[in-house]
Amino acid sequence: MTDTRPARTSGTTTSTRAYRDGELIAHGFPLAEVSDHLEKEGCVVWVDFTDPSESDLTELEDELGLHELAVEDALQDGQRPKIDRYDGHLFTALYDVDFDRESGVLSTSEVKAFVTSRALVTIHHPEFDVSRLERTYDDNRDLSAHGVTYLLWGLLDCVVDRHFDATDALDDEIEGIADDLFDPRPRTLDVQKRSFALRKSLVQLRRVSSPMREVLNTLLRRDLKEVDADMQPYFQDVYDHVLRVSEQNDSLRDLVSTILDTNLNLQSNRMNLIMKKVTSWAAIIAVPTAITGFYGQNVPYPGFQSPVGFVTSCVLIVAIGGLLWWQFKRRDWL
């Protein structure tokens, strides 16, 4: 074994591994030794780049026979999740995701890969935690005898699992919002902000996860020489996870829409309740206003300028106000 620390070339972090006959024979070796390992019979290599430069990929382009259009796509961000077939190799663009529960924001990080018969080259930004991919490979060493197909499956499985985790986290957050809808102390603004943030994250997740079905469908084709037929069930398992993510995403989007509609209906109901209460109290207050206004006339009337008039007005205010309060309370207006 060589040094396990990542090598650096022109400011670019690289990680390397070499497998032979299902065994990890070297890792952490310099890029210059990649060709040495590829010369060995039955040896496959994984090369991982973090923010490679054009010169880094040009070196691999000549060594692995990569197509110039694929190299151009690898250097440019904003690719749609896809898999392209070139003469002698495949090129795929995927997206790793990370969901922040506190803010409700979903962040994405582009991951690209070249797949040849003897090598897998992955390219990504620092946001992608390559150690998770390494753990996937380490936890499934019994599949390493399948060479590059095993490496490609590990990459897809790692990325799709992240989609699955993000979907589950979004599901939990949306359920929390649904519970907040019927909180005795309404938090309308918080529910609206959180709902829109989660809906935006769902749309973003759908944008990067739905095209994965096309990627897996391509890899499941029997005529694809780069994929070992014995690994088909494992790719089918990843495909099933992709379908579950897609279906759950659609369900969650519908649920968020329902929550937003329900929140608006609840606001309308609360407004109607408030208007009923305000109107009821206004009607009750209008009674003493009308009575005191009548007894405040500067004209003679029964009980004018006498204690009888004062007592009569007070009795009328209490009696009529009490009657209105009882009627409104019985109708659940107060």
ZAZA-368494 format. One record per residue (C-alpha): residue in three letters; residue number from 1; y, x, z. Coordinates in steps of 0.001 Angstrom, whole numbers, plus 500000, padded with zeros to 6 digits. Each point is the difference from the previous one (the first is absolute). Example, Ala and Ser with C-alpha at 12.3 -4.5 7.8 and 13.67 -1.06 7.14 Angstrom:
% residues 2
- ALA_1_495500_512300_507800
- SER_2_503440_501370_499340
This chain:
% residues 334
- MET_1_500000_500000_500000
- THR_2_503524_501137_499266
- ASP_3_503179_499301_501929
- THR_4_500301_496245_500678
- ARG_5_503791_500002_500074
- PRO_6_501697_498425_496950
- ALA_7_501185_502469_497393
- ARG_8_503550_499950_498649
- THR_9_501145_500735_496484
- SER_10_503638_499855_498995
- GLY_11_500806_497827_502994
- THR_12_497192_497552_499223
- THR_13_497318_499284_502589
- THR_14_496445_500015_498670
- SER_15_496592_499266_501480
- THR_16_496752_500925_498305
- ARG_17_496299_499316_500431
- ALA_18_496905_501037_498069
- TYR_19_496625_498216_500119
- ARG_20_496702_501190_498596
- ASP_21_496762_498025_500013
- GLY_22_501473_497589_502537
- GLU_23_501175_502695_502405
- LEU_24_503556_501062_500838
- ILE_25_499984_503712_499129
- ALA_26_503711_500856_500299
- HIS_27_503356_498483_500876
- GLY_28_503560_501185_500371
- PHE_29_499599_502570_497205
- PRO_30_502883_500976_497654
- LEU_31_500484_498312_496643
- ALA_32_499114_503250_498276
- GLU_33_496420_499582_501224
- VAL_34_499563_496507_498540
- SER_35_498728_501383_496690
- ASP_36_497568_502275_501852
- HIS_37_498409_497007_501692
- LEU_38_499914_497976_496779
- GLU_39_497998_502802_498359
- LYS_40_497193_499421_502493
- GLU_41_497310_497610_498840
- GLY_42_500080_496638_501796
- CYS_43_503311_500713_501778
- VAL_44_502810_497426_500153
- VAL_45_503517_500548_501310
- TRP_46_502644_497870_501666
- VAL_47_503596_501233_499747
- ASP_48_502732_498160_501874
- PHE_49_503707_500519_499242
- THR_50_502969_498893_502082
- ASP_51_503120_499802_497784
- PRO_52_498806_502425_497308
- SER_53_502392_501607_497574
- GLU_54_499641_499854_496239
- SER_55_498728_503573_499947
- ASP_56_497243_499112_502498
- LEU_57_498662_497261_497738
- THR_58_500453_502062_496855
- GLU_59_497623_502560_501460
- LEU_60_497400_497294_500623
- GLU_61_500686_498393_496616
- ASP_62_498756_503116_498247
- GLU_63_497125_500612_502402
- LEU_64_498614_496437_500099
- GLY_65_501058_498834_496539
- LEU_66_502312_497244_501228
- HIS_67_501889_497879_497495
- GLU_68_503735_500651_499855
- LEU_69_500832_496276_500308
- ALA_70_497931_499749_503175
- VAL_71_501769_503048_501420
- GLU_72_503346_498404_499137
- ASP_73_498993_496810_501826
- ALA_74_498903_502056_502999
- LEU_75_503443_501569_500296
- GLN_76_501897_496700_499735
- ASP_77_500129_497383_502756
- GLY_78_499967_496258_499472
- GLN_79_496669_499736_498193
- ARG_80_498204_496691_500046
- PRO_81_496593_500135_501730
- LYS_82_497682_500798_497112
- ILE_83_497198_502145_498637
- ASP_84_500299_501654_496588
- ARG_85_497180_501543_498007
- TYR_86_500595_503248_498151
- ASP_87_497646_502262_498157
- GLY_88_498108_501810_502729
- HIS_89_501688_498511_503063
- LEU_90_501518_496960_501697
- PHE_91_503456_499562_501502
- THR_92_500692_497439_502715
- ALA_93_503111_498950_501907
- LEU_94_499587_498277_503358
- TYR_95_502208_499052_502944
- ASP_96_499435_500706_503657
- VAL_97_501750_497525_502322
- ASP_98_501242_500042_503571
- PHE_99_501162_496892_501869
- ASP_100_502505_500281_502851
- ARG_101_499322_497126_502389
- GLU_102_503329_500343_501791
- SER_103_502204_499626_496931
- GLY_104_497559_498096_497793
- VAL_105_500621_502487_497169
- LEU_106_497225_501234_497720
- SER_107_500456_503511_498610
- THR_108_498040_501340_497033
- SER_109_499142_503507_498883
- GLU_110_498743_500825_496529
- VAL_111_496689_501864_499674
- LYS_112_498792_501276_496620
- ALA_113_496771_501676_499006
- PHE_114_498354_501784_497096
- VAL_115_496253_499465_499741
- THR_116_497915_502427_497937
- SER_117_496259_500504_499928
- ARG_118_500256_502848_502530
- ALA_119_503310_499534_501825
- LEU_120_502267_497485_501719
- VAL_121_503705_500873_500216
- THR_122_502122_497776_502266
- ILE_123_503805_500009_500033
- HIS_124_502201_498291_502563
- HIS_125_503114_500207_502163
- PRO_126_500079_501164_503648
- GLU_127_499931_496363_501164
- PHE_128_496332_499801_499039
- ASP_129_497791_501178_502859
- VAL_130_497410_502103_498216
- SER_131_498073_500455_503256
- ARG_132_498825_496373_499709
- LEU_133_498516_500797_496602
- GLU_134_498321_503072_501429
- ARG_135_498486_497883_502781
- THR_136_498660_497582_497387
- TYR_137_498260_502881_498259
- ASP_138_498692_501413_503288
- ASP_139_498693_496631_501183
- ASN_140_498056_499463_496755
- ARG_141_498537_503433_499336
- ASP_142_496656_498412_499130
- LEU_143_501640_498866_496733
- SER_144_501399_503414_499081
- ALA_145_497021_500702_497734
- HIS_146_501618_497604_497505
- GLY_147_502716_502570_499306
- VAL_148_503325_498862_498588
- THR_149_498965_496341_500161
- TYR_150_499703_500388_503759
- LEU_151_503469_501565_500171
- LEU_152_501535_497240_497870
- TRP_153_498297_497281_502044
- GLY_154_501310_501562_503225
- LEU_155_503563_499913_498645
- LEU_156_499747_496360_498919
- ASP_157_498306_498967_503231
- CYS_158_502687_501715_502082
- VAL_159_502853_498345_498079
- VAL_160_498451_496521_499914
- ASP_161_499195_500174_503720
- ARG_162_503697_500607_500619
- HIS_163_500788_496890_497944
- PHE_164_497477_498105_502097
- ASP_165_501503_501256_503277
- ALA_166_503500_499044_498858
- THR_167_498804_496511_499068
- ASP_168_498409_499510_503419
- ALA_169_503180_501196_501713
- LEU_170_502096_497600_497912
- ASP_171_497603_497204_500905
- ASP_172_500496_500693_503711
- GLU_173_503786_500082_499655
- ILE_174_500119_496760_498038
- GLU_175_497841_498267_502611
- GLY_176_502495_501178_502615
- ILE_177_502846_498408_498042
- ALA_178_498065_496739_499750
- ASP_179_499712_499962_503798
- ASP_180_503742_500683_500371
- LEU_181_500832_496953_497890
- PHE_182_499163_497647_502870
- ASP_183_501492_502090_502759
- PRO_184_501951_497741_502440
- ARG_185_502938_502366_499508
- PRO_186_500555_499991_496233
- ARG_187_500467_503407_498364
- THR_188_500882_498720_496563
- LEU_189_501881_503061_498765
- ASP_190_497282_502401_501180
- VAL_191_497297_497920_498342
- GLN_192_501931_499912_496718
- LYS_193_500696_503741_499964
- ARG_194_496414_500864_500909
- SER_195_498573_497562_497458
- PHE_196_502068_501396_497152
- ALA_197_499136_503592_500976
- LEU_198_496284_499216_500087
- ARG_199_500171_498082_496746
- LYS_200_501666_502973_498345
- SER_201_497251_502271_501346
- LEU_202_497330_497630_498669
- VAL_203_501560_500037_496534
- GLN_204_500140_503787_500093
- LEU_205_496378_500227_501146
- ARG_206_498921_497651_497245
- ARG_207_501824_502129_497440
- VAL_208_497971_503102_500902
- SER_209_496666_498397_500937
- SER_210_499383_497423_497276
- PRO_211_499790_502552_497130
- MET_212_497234_501728_501960
- ARG_213_497614_497388_498598
- GLU_214_500567_501407_496513
- VAL_215_499444_503523_501311
- LEU_216_496680_499076_501620
- ASN_217_498895_497912_497024
- THR_218_500471_503040_497778
- LEU_219_497995_502224_502345
- LEU_220_497202_497425_500231
- ARG_221_499389_500142_496265
- ARG_222_496582_501424_499198
- ASP_223_501246_502075_497086
- LEU_224_502376_502089_502131
- LYS_225_498461_503477_500038
- GLU_226_502242_501298_502799
- VAL_227_498431_497596_502529
- ASP_228_496488_500537_501338
- ALA_229_497986_496789_499558
- ASP_230_498460_500431_503458
- MET_231_503463_499598_501529
- GLN_232_500596_496625_498359
- PRO_233_499147_497997_503171
- TYR_234_502601_501979_501954
- PHE_235_502678_499317_497393
- GLN_236_498919_496352_500040
- ASP_237_500586_499983_503767
- VAL_238_503519_501342_499475
- TYR_239_500540_497348_497332
- ASP_240_498962_497295_502483
- HIS_241_502595_501329_502450
- VAL_242_502625_499867_497257
- LEU_243_499152_496350_499339
- ARG_244_500215_499188_503713
- VAL_245_503402_501671_500237
- SER_246_501224_498056_496971
- GLU_247_498697_496654_501282
- GLN_248_501329_500559_503503
- ASN_249_503353_501063_498588
- ASP_250_500285_496746_498045
- SER_251_499077_497978_503091
- LEU_252_502565_501823_502126
- ARG_253_502744_499464_497430
- ASP_254_499255_496271_500057
- LEU_255_500011_500073_503793
- VAL_256_503381_501750_500125
- SER_257_501416_497415_497591
- THR_258_498611_497257_502228
- ILE_259_501553_501633_503066
- LEU_260_503409_500155_498298
- ASP_261_499756_496326_498977
- THR_262_498829_499003_503464
- ASN_263_502836_501941_501588
- LEU_264_502518_498134_497845
- ASN_265_498396_496663_500889
- LEU_266_500069_500859_503683
- GLN_267_503670_500919_499729
- SER_268_500681_496664_498336
- ASN_269_498085_498158_502710
- ARG_270_501845_501870_502741
- MET_271_503310_499178_498311
- ASN_272_499076_496316_499844
- LEU_273_499052_500075_503684
- ILE_274_503284_501661_500906
- MET_275_501945_497462_497930
- LYS_276_498198_497142_501753
- LYS_277_500865_501425_503402
- VAL_278_503610_500689_499085
- THR_279_500401_496525_498495
- SER_280_498377_498360_503024
- TRP_281_502267_501796_502459
- ALA_282_503014_499230_497826
- ALA_283_499097_496303_500142
- ILE_284_499662_500154_503792
- ILE_285_503317_501841_500364
- ALA_286_501680_497454_497729
- VAL_287_499289_497236_502535
- PRO_288_502236_501295_502839
- THR_289_502587_501009_497422
- ALA_290_500145_496454_498632
- ILE_291_500041_498350_503420
- THR_292_502641_502283_501501
- GLY_293_502019_499586_496834
- PHE_294_499843_496217_500350
- TYR_295_500998_500056_503667
- GLY_296_502780_502403_499173
- GLN_297_501897_497353_498027
- ASN_298_503533_499284_501212
- VAL_299_499511_496200_499795
- PRO_300_498857_497548_502678
- TYR_301_496258_499195_500023
- PRO_302_497527_498810_502692
- GLY_303_499992_502642_502739
- PHE_304_503183_501641_498716
- GLN_305_501442_502460_502599
- SER_306_497407_498929_502605
- PRO_307_496889_501576_501605
- VAL_308_497856_497385_498253
- GLY_309_500853_501390_496573
- PHE_310_499135_503563_501078
- VAL_311_496656_498926_501459
- THR_312_499214_497914_496923
- SER_313_500704_502895_497620
- CYS_314_497843_502367_502060
- VAL_315_497119_497527_500083
- LEU_316_500231_499458_496247
- ILE_317_500027_503759_499328
- VAL_318_496920_500655_502151
- ALA_319_498094_496920_498816
- ILE_320_500583_500369_496265
- GLY_321_499635_503828_500100
- GLY_322_496737_499670_501964
- LEU_323_498702_497369_497579
- LEU_324_500716_502237_496989
- TRP_325_498412_503015_501713
- TRP_326_496862_497980_500721
- GLN_327_499769_498694_496437
- PHE_328_500496_503477_498469
- LYS_329_497495_501555_502402
- ARG_330_497419_497358_499148
- ARG_331_500431_500781_496298
- ASP_332_499692_503754_500730
- TRP_333_503542_500639_498854
- LEU_334_500848_501830_503219
